Amino acid sequence: MEIEVKVQVENDKEMNNCFEFDEVLNIRFYEKIGDRLYKAIIRLPECEIKFRGVTTLKKIKQKVVEARPDLYPIKSKVTFLKEEERIIYANNDFWENEYIERYAKLNNSKVIKVERLEN
């Protein structure tokens, strides 16, 4: 399913990074419409969620993960070089490792530690 939403971001890099790679949100199109405000078309798994007004990428991602726990049973906290941390959601061990590698490669970083939070 695709949704069209207005998204408030902390900085412009947040939207670009999510467009490049996110394991839950597949941003198909975005257009800057204001200061830290974007109009975006995002492809999501089929689920019963709706958004009105302005929201954030984090809220969208959280609602999708909560609405479809069958698709994202694995939740891991990954620590990368330079003490950067990211929560990775995945369907199985293969995709968990794949998403971690993709994120590290995209950011020219190395994985320091992976901590499984949910399984």
NUROSE-582550 format. One record per residue (C-alpha): residue number from 0; x, y, z; residue in one letter; chain. Coordinates in Angstrom, 1 decimal. Layout:
// residues N
<pt NUM <X Y Z> "A" "A">
...
END
This chain:
// residues 119
<pt 0 <0.0 0.0 0.0> "M" "A">
<pt 1 <1.1 3.6 -0.5> "E" "A">
<pt 2 <0.4 6.6 1.6> "I" "A">
<pt 3 <0.8 10.3 0.9> "E" "A">
<pt 4 <1.8 12.2 4.0> "V" "A">
<pt 5 <3.3 15.5 5.2> "K" "A">
<pt 6 <6.5 14.7 7.1> "V" "A">
<pt 7 <8.3 17.0 9.6> "Q" "A">
<pt 8 <12.0 16.1 9.9> "V" "A">
<pt 9 <14.8 17.1 12.3> "E" "A">
<pt 10 <17.0 18.0 9.3> "N" "A">
<pt 11 <17.1 17.6 5.6> "D" "A">
<pt 12 <19.6 14.7 5.9> "K" "A">
<pt 13 <17.0 12.6 7.7> "E" "A">
<pt 14 <14.7 12.5 4.7> "M" "A">
<pt 15 <17.5 11.8 2.3> "N" "A">
<pt 16 <18.9 9.0 4.5> "N" "A">
<pt 17 <15.5 7.4 4.8> "C" "A">
<pt 18 <15.0 7.6 1.0> "F" "A">
<pt 19 <18.4 5.9 0.4> "E" "A">
<pt 20 <17.7 3.1 2.9> "F" "A">
<pt 21 <15.1 2.1 5.5> "D" "A">
<pt 22 <14.1 -1.5 6.2> "E" "A">
<pt 23 <10.4 -0.6 6.9> "V" "A">
<pt 24 <9.7 2.6 5.0> "L" "A">
<pt 25 <10.1 2.6 1.2> "N" "A">
<pt 26 <10.0 6.3 0.2> "I" "A">
<pt 27 <9.0 6.5 -3.4> "R" "A">
<pt 28 <8.9 10.3 -3.8> "F" "A">
<pt 29 <9.5 13.3 -1.7> "Y" "A">
<pt 30 <9.2 17.1 -2.2> "E" "A">
<pt 31 <10.3 19.8 0.1> "K" "A">
<pt 32 <7.3 22.1 0.8> "I" "A">
<pt 33 <8.7 24.1 3.8> "G" "A">
<pt 34 <11.4 24.4 6.4> "D" "A">
<pt 35 <12.0 20.8 7.4> "R" "A">
<pt 36 <8.6 19.9 5.9> "L" "A">
<pt 37 <8.1 17.4 3.1> "Y" "A">
<pt 38 <5.3 15.9 1.1> "K" "A">
<pt 39 <6.1 12.2 0.6> "A" "A">
<pt 40 <4.7 9.1 -1.0> "I" "A">
<pt 41 <5.7 6.0 1.1> "I" "A">
<pt 42 <5.2 2.4 0.2> "R" "A">
<pt 43 <4.3 0.3 3.3> "L" "A">
<pt 44 <3.2 -3.3 4.0> "P" "A">
<pt 45 <-0.6 -3.7 4.0> "E" "A">
<pt 46 <-1.9 -2.5 7.4> "C" "A">
<pt 47 <-4.6 -0.5 8.9> "E" "A">
<pt 48 <-2.9 2.8 9.7> "I" "A">
<pt 49 <-3.9 6.4 8.9> "K" "A">
<pt 50 <-2.2 9.7 9.3> "F" "A">
<pt 51 <-3.7 13.2 9.4> "R" "A">
<pt 52 <-1.9 16.4 9.3> "G" "A">
<pt 53 <1.9 16.4 9.8> "V" "A">
<pt 54 <3.8 13.4 11.2> "T" "A">
<pt 55 <7.3 12.2 11.5> "T" "A">
<pt 56 <9.2 9.3 9.8> "L" "A">
<pt 57 <9.8 7.8 13.3> "K" "A">
<pt 58 <6.0 7.8 14.1> "K" "A">
<pt 59 <5.1 6.2 10.7> "I" "A">
<pt 60 <7.8 3.5 11.2> "K" "A">
<pt 61 <6.6 2.8 14.7> "Q" "A">
<pt 62 <3.0 2.4 13.7> "K" "A">
<pt 63 <3.9 0.1 10.9> "V" "A">
<pt 64 <6.0 -2.1 13.1> "V" "A">
<pt 65 <3.2 -2.2 15.7> "E" "A">
<pt 66 <0.5 -2.9 13.1> "A" "A">
<pt 67 <2.5 -5.8 11.5> "R" "A">
<pt 68 <4.5 -7.6 14.2> "P" "A">
<pt 69 <4.3 -10.7 12.0> "D" "A">
<pt 70 <6.6 -8.9 9.4> "L" "A">
<pt 71 <9.0 -7.5 12.0> "Y" "A">
<pt 72 <9.5 -9.9 14.9> "P" "A">
<pt 73 <13.2 -9.1 15.2> "I" "A">
<pt 74 <14.3 -5.8 16.7> "K" "A">
<pt 75 <18.0 -5.2 17.2> "S" "A">
<pt 76 <20.1 -2.3 18.4> "K" "A">
<pt 77 <23.2 -2.0 16.3> "V" "A">
<pt 78 <26.2 0.1 17.3> "T" "A">
<pt 79 <28.3 1.4 14.5> "F" "A">
<pt 80 <31.7 3.1 14.4> "L" "A">
<pt 81 <31.7 6.6 15.9> "K" "A">
<pt 82 <29.1 5.4 18.5> "E" "A">
<pt 83 <26.2 5.8 16.1> "E" "A">
<pt 84 <23.3 3.6 17.1> "E" "A">
<pt 85 <20.3 2.4 15.0> "R" "A">
<pt 86 <17.4 0.1 15.7> "I" "A">
<pt 87 <17.0 -2.5 12.9> "I" "A">
<pt 88 <13.7 -4.4 12.3> "Y" "A">
<pt 89 <13.7 -7.6 10.4> "A" "A">
<pt 90 <11.7 -10.7 9.5> "N" "A">
<pt 91 <14.4 -13.2 10.1> "N" "A">
<pt 92 <18.2 -13.6 10.8> "D" "A">
<pt 93 <19.1 -13.4 7.1> "F" "A">
<pt 94 <17.3 -10.0 6.7> "W" "A">
<pt 95 <18.6 -8.7 10.0> "E" "A">
<pt 96 <22.2 -9.3 8.8> "N" "A">
<pt 97 <21.4 -8.0 5.3> "E" "A">
<pt 98 <19.9 -4.7 6.6> "Y" "A">
<pt 99 <22.9 -4.2 9.0> "I" "A">
<pt 100 <25.4 -4.7 6.2> "E" "A">
<pt 101 <23.4 -2.3 3.9> "R" "A">
<pt 102 <23.2 0.4 6.5> "Y" "A">
<pt 103 <26.9 0.1 7.3> "A" "A">
<pt 104 <28.0 0.2 3.6> "K" "A">
<pt 105 <25.7 3.1 2.9> "L" "A">
<pt 106 <27.3 5.1 5.7> "N" "A">
<pt 107 <30.9 3.9 5.3> "N" "A">
<pt 108 <30.9 2.5 8.7> "S" "A">
<pt 109 <31.6 -0.7 10.5> "K" "A">
<pt 110 <29.5 -2.7 13.0> "V" "A">
<pt 111 <30.8 -2.6 16.6> "I" "A">
<pt 112 <28.0 -4.5 18.4> "K" "A">
<pt 113 <24.6 -6.0 17.7> "V" "A">
<pt 114 <22.2 -6.4 20.6> "E" "A">
<pt 115 <18.9 -8.4 20.0> "R" "A">
<pt 116 <16.1 -6.6 21.8> "L" "A">
<pt 117 <13.1 -8.7 20.6> "E" "A">
<pt 118 <12.7 -12.0 18.8> "N" "A">
END
